[in-house]
Amino acid sequence: MFEASVVMVLEDEIFVSSLLELILQDQGWLVGGPFRTNRLALDYLEMSRPDVALIDFNIADGNSSQTAARLRELGIPFVVVSGYPKSMARGEDLSVAEWLEKPFSEDQLIDSLTRALAQRGAAP
């Protein structure tokens, strides 16, 4: 349905980011990244506009709140993936996002991204 959609991936664990990349590519999605830090993700967002993003809560340079804020500013929907519960989210940028707790299935991942992408264009 969203075959040509670009998913930005912000995940600092190499095994997890590689697995996410493989799953997404197998499903026909294009992948921006993966990125390990807010800085790298924010640099990418200066040059590119993905259709949707998949961001881990806890990354190499802290938490992903900076990237979440920028995604909301740009109107890019995103899903947070984390081993932490959603109650850890501070601030509106992370707390309004769909939260997918690790471990999750491939179907749950694709369903979450598809829902987020369907909301693209809605007010953040």
Buried (B, 14 or more C-beta within 10 A) or exposed (E): EBEEBBBBBBBBBEEBBEBBBEBBEEBEBBBBBBBBBBEBBBEBBEEEEBBBBBBBBEBBEEBBBBBBBBBBEEEBBBBBBBEBEBEBBEEEBBBBBBBBBEEEEBEBBBBBBBEBBEEEEEEB
